[in-house]
Amino acid sequence: MDPLSGIILGIIQGLTEFVPISSSGHLIIAREFLGLSSGIDLSFDAVLQLATSIAVLIYFWRDFLRIARLPFKYLKSQTIERKDRILLGAIVLGTIPAVLIGFFLEGTMETVFRSAELVAWTLLLGSLIFYFAEKFAKKDVELTQRKGLWIGFFQVFALIPGMSRSGMTISGGLFMGLTRENAARFSFLLSFPIIFGSGMKKLLELGANGVLNDLGYSLFLGAVSAFIVGMFTIHYLLKYLKNHTLNVFIWYRVLLALIIFATLV
């Protein structure tokens, strides 16, 4: 893969990982147009996702620092704020479903799920979920550990390209009564363990297989692009969702699905 293609894929990843339009779906479509499909697409994409997970870590560093301090506070018998305890529990419980299902579906994700036609159908299905989720918006219910677990089940749908990790978890948050902004914020925090762990695993596999040397420069540029664009995307999406619905993303997904059916299927 040439460096320019790596940068293009990185920009696409940075934009679409957090905007609820599906990063994996867009990467599959981009490869169809650019003729870049190979046997290591999923591993390359996972490393780009690793870069966007670092963007999450840095953007929300205060939240992660508070969470990291909780075990030390517990050992020192210091007071632990209720909201921090709930956030940690919600992230842990919300991560479990995707880890378990992802483990059993890894082979399927690398083969059956790498289809432009599947992406088109799941774009439409995701739009339908967004539409109904909007009916539950603006209730401003507090996050709980139980709600975090339920949102985690929505994250499982994101294992299918076209559904969108952020879209599914934001929708899950809305179904649980969170505001759009709070649902998006928790969505990004919840995404970190999964995409960081998956990205590190694939990065180590690429290194062990000797493929990393061949992809090195292109993969590095793609990862840097994904990180930079991801940082900006997180910031502006949070601002956007303060006063706007998911409707623009619904229509975008529907339009893109129709284009895929007309040109790639």
C-alpha positions as CSV (number, residue, x, y, z in Angstrom):
1,M,0.0,0.0,0.0
2,D,1.3,3.4,-0.9
3,P,1.6,6.2,1.7
4,L,-1.2,8.3,0.2
5,S,-3.6,5.4,0.4
6,G,-2.6,5.0,4.1
7,I,-3.3,8.7,4.8
8,I,-6.7,8.5,3.0
9,L,-7.7,5.5,5.0
10,G,-6.5,7.2,8.2
11,I,-8.5,10.3,7.6
12,I,-11.6,8.2,6.9
13,Q,-11.0,6.2,10.1
14,G,-10.5,9.4,12.2
15,L,-13.7,11.0,10.8
16,T,-16.0,7.9,10.9
17,E,-14.9,6.2,14.1
18,F,-16.8,8.7,16.2
19,V,-19.4,10.1,13.8
20,P,-22.2,7.5,13.8
21,I,-21.8,6.5,10.2
22,S,-19.5,3.4,10.6
23,S,-15.7,3.5,10.3
24,S,-15.4,-0.2,9.2
25,G,-18.1,0.2,6.6
26,H,-16.5,3.3,5.1
27,L,-13.1,1.6,5.1
28,I,-14.5,-1.4,3.2
29,I,-16.2,0.9,0.7
30,A,-13.0,3.0,0.3
31,R,-11.0,-0.1,-0.5
32,E,-13.6,-1.1,-3.1
33,F,-13.2,2.2,-4.8
34,L,-9.4,2.4,-4.5
35,G,-8.8,-1.3,-5.2
36,L,-6.8,-1.8,-2.0
37,S,-8.4,-5.0,-0.7
38,S,-5.9,-7.6,0.7
39,G,-5.7,-10.4,3.2
40,I,-4.8,-8.1,6.1
41,D,-7.5,-5.4,5.8
42,L,-8.9,-6.1,9.2
43,S,-5.5,-5.9,10.9
44,F,-4.7,-2.6,9.1
45,D,-8.0,-1.2,10.1
46,A,-7.6,-2.3,13.7
47,V,-4.3,-0.4,13.9
48,L,-6.0,2.7,12.6
49,Q,-8.6,2.2,15.3
50,L,-5.8,1.9,17.8
51,A,-4.7,5.4,16.8
52,T,-8.2,6.8,17.4
53,S,-8.4,5.0,20.8
54,I,-5.3,7.1,21.7
55,A,-7.2,10.2,20.7
56,V,-10.0,9.1,23.1
57,L,-7.4,8.6,25.9
58,I,-5.9,12.0,25.4
59,Y,-9.1,13.9,24.9
60,F,-10.7,12.4,28.0
61,W,-7.5,12.2,30.0
62,R,-9.1,13.7,33.1
63,D,-11.8,11.0,33.2
64,F,-9.3,8.2,32.7
65,L,-6.9,9.6,35.3
66,R,-9.7,9.7,37.9
67,I,-10.6,6.1,37.1
68,A,-7.0,5.0,37.3
69,R,-6.7,6.5,40.7
70,L,-9.7,4.6,42.2
71,P,-7.8,1.4,43.2
72,F,-5.2,3.5,45.0
73,K,-7.9,5.5,46.8
74,Y,-9.6,2.2,47.8
75,L,-6.3,0.8,49.2
76,K,-5.8,4.0,51.2
77,S,-9.4,4.0,52.4
78,Q,-10.0,7.4,50.8
79,T,-13.4,8.6,49.8
80,I,-14.4,7.5,46.3
81,E,-16.9,9.7,44.5
82,R,-20.1,8.0,43.5
83,K,-20.0,9.2,39.9
84,D,-16.4,7.8,39.4
85,R,-17.4,4.4,40.9
86,I,-20.4,4.3,38.6
87,L,-18.4,5.3,35.5
88,L,-15.7,2.6,36.1
89,G,-18.3,-0.1,36.7
90,A,-20.3,1.0,33.6
91,I,-17.3,0.9,31.4
92,V,-16.2,-2.5,32.8
93,L,-19.6,-4.1,32.5
94,G,-20.3,-2.4,29.1
95,T,-17.1,-3.8,27.7
96,I,-17.8,-7.5,28.5
97,P,-20.5,-8.3,25.9
98,A,-18.4,-7.1,22.9
99,V,-15.2,-8.9,24.2
100,L,-17.1,-12.2,24.5
101,I,-19.0,-12.0,21.2
102,G,-16.0,-10.6,19.4
103,F,-13.8,-13.5,20.5
104,F,-16.2,-16.0,18.9
105,L,-16.9,-13.9,15.7
106,E,-13.3,-13.0,14.9
107,G,-13.1,-15.4,11.9
108,T,-16.5,-14.3,10.6
109,M,-15.5,-10.7,10.9
110,E,-12.4,-11.3,8.7
111,T,-14.4,-13.0,5.9
112,V,-18.2,-12.8,5.7
113,F,-18.5,-9.3,7.3
114,R,-16.1,-7.7,4.7
115,S,-18.9,-7.1,2.1
116,A,-20.1,-3.9,0.6
117,E,-23.6,-5.3,0.2
118,L,-23.7,-6.2,3.9
119,V,-22.5,-2.6,4.7
120,A,-25.4,-1.2,2.7
121,W,-28.0,-3.2,4.5
122,T,-26.6,-2.5,8.0
123,L,-26.4,1.2,7.2
124,L,-30.2,1.1,6.7
125,L,-30.7,-1.0,9.8
126,G,-28.6,1.3,11.9
127,S,-30.6,4.3,10.6
128,L,-33.8,2.7,11.8
129,I,-32.3,2.1,15.2
130,F,-31.2,5.8,15.3
131,Y,-34.7,6.9,14.5
132,F,-36.3,5.0,17.3
133,A,-33.5,6.0,19.7
134,E,-34.3,9.7,19.1
135,K,-37.7,9.1,20.6
136,F,-35.9,8.5,23.9
137,A,-33.6,11.6,23.7
138,K,-33.5,14.5,26.2
139,K,-34.5,12.6,29.3
140,D,-31.3,13.4,31.2
141,V,-31.3,10.2,33.2
142,E,-28.1,9.5,35.2
143,L,-25.7,6.8,34.1
144,T,-25.7,3.7,36.2
145,Q,-23.7,0.5,36.0
146,R,-26.7,-1.4,34.8
147,K,-27.3,1.1,32.0
148,G,-23.6,0.8,31.1
149,L,-24.1,-3.0,30.7
150,W,-27.2,-2.5,28.4
151,I,-25.3,0.1,26.3
152,G,-22.5,-2.5,26.1
153,F,-24.9,-4.9,24.4
154,F,-25.6,-2.3,21.8
155,Q,-21.8,-2.1,21.2
156,V,-22.0,-5.8,20.1
157,F,-23.9,-4.7,17.0
158,A,-20.9,-2.5,16.1
159,L,-18.9,-5.7,15.3
160,I,-20.9,-5.8,12.1
161,P,-19.5,-3.2,9.5
162,G,-22.0,-0.5,8.7
163,M,-23.7,-0.5,12.1
164,S,-21.2,2.0,13.7
165,R,-19.8,1.6,17.2
166,S,-20.5,5.2,18.2
167,G,-23.9,5.1,16.6
168,M,-25.0,1.9,18.4
169,T,-23.7,3.0,21.8
170,I,-25.1,6.5,21.5
171,S,-28.4,5.0,20.5
172,G,-28.1,2.6,23.5
173,G,-27.5,5.6,25.7
174,L,-30.6,7.4,24.3
175,F,-32.7,4.3,24.9
176,M,-31.5,4.3,28.5
177,G,-32.6,7.9,28.8
178,L,-29.3,9.8,28.6
179,T,-29.0,13.1,26.8
180,R,-27.3,13.0,23.4
181,E,-24.2,14.7,24.8
182,N,-23.9,12.4,27.8
183,A,-24.7,9.3,25.6
184,A,-21.9,10.4,23.2
185,R,-19.4,11.0,26.0
186,F,-20.0,7.6,27.5
187,S,-19.9,6.1,24.0
188,F,-16.4,7.4,23.5
189,L,-15.2,6.3,27.0
190,L,-16.7,2.9,26.5
191,S,-15.0,2.5,23.1
192,F,-11.5,2.8,24.5
193,P,-10.9,-0.7,26.0
194,I,-12.3,-2.5,22.9
195,I,-10.6,-0.6,20.1
196,F,-7.3,-0.2,22.1
197,G,-7.2,-3.9,22.9
198,S,-8.1,-5.0,19.4
199,G,-5.7,-2.6,17.8
200,M,-2.8,-3.7,20.1
201,K,-3.5,-7.4,19.3
202,K,-3.5,-6.8,15.6
203,L,-0.4,-4.7,15.8
204,L,1.5,-7.4,17.6
205,E,0.2,-10.0,15.0
206,L,1.4,-7.9,12.1
207,G,4.8,-7.6,13.8
208,A,5.0,-11.3,14.5
209,N,4.1,-12.2,10.9
210,G,6.7,-9.8,9.4
211,V,4.0,-7.8,7.6
212,L,4.6,-4.7,9.7
213,N,7.8,-3.9,7.9
214,D,6.1,-3.9,4.5
215,L,3.3,-1.7,5.7
216,G,5.4,0.4,8.1
217,Y,5.4,3.8,6.5
218,S,1.9,3.7,5.1
219,L,0.5,2.3,8.3
220,F,2.4,5.0,10.4
221,L,1.0,7.9,8.2
222,G,-2.4,6.4,8.4
223,A,-2.3,6.1,12.1
224,V,-1.1,9.7,12.6
225,S,-3.8,10.9,10.3
226,A,-6.5,8.9,12.2
227,F,-5.3,10.3,15.5
228,I,-5.3,14.0,14.4
229,V,-8.6,13.8,12.6
230,G,-10.1,11.8,15.5
231,M,-9.2,14.4,18.1
232,F,-11.0,17.1,16.1
233,T,-14.0,14.8,15.4
234,I,-14.6,14.0,19.1
235,H,-14.5,17.7,20.0
236,Y,-16.9,18.9,17.3
237,L,-19.3,16.0,17.5
238,L,-19.8,16.6,21.2
239,K,-20.5,20.2,20.5
240,Y,-22.9,19.3,17.7
241,L,-24.9,16.8,19.7
242,K,-25.6,19.4,22.4
243,N,-28.2,21.0,20.2
244,H,-28.8,18.7,17.3
245,T,-30.4,15.3,16.7
246,L,-29.0,12.3,14.8
247,N,-31.3,13.0,11.8
248,V,-28.5,14.2,9.5
249,F,-26.6,11.0,10.1
250,I,-29.7,9.0,9.4
251,W,-30.2,10.6,6.0
252,Y,-26.5,10.3,5.2
253,R,-26.6,6.6,5.9
254,V,-29.7,6.0,3.8
255,L,-28.2,8.0,0.9
256,L,-24.9,6.1,1.1
257,A,-26.7,2.7,1.2
258,L,-28.6,3.6,-2.0
259,I,-25.3,4.7,-3.7
260,I,-23.7,1.4,-2.7
261,F,-26.6,-0.6,-4.1
262,A,-26.4,1.4,-7.3
263,T,-22.7,1.2,-7.8
264,L,-21.0,-1.6,-5.9
265,V,-23.6,-4.3,-5.5
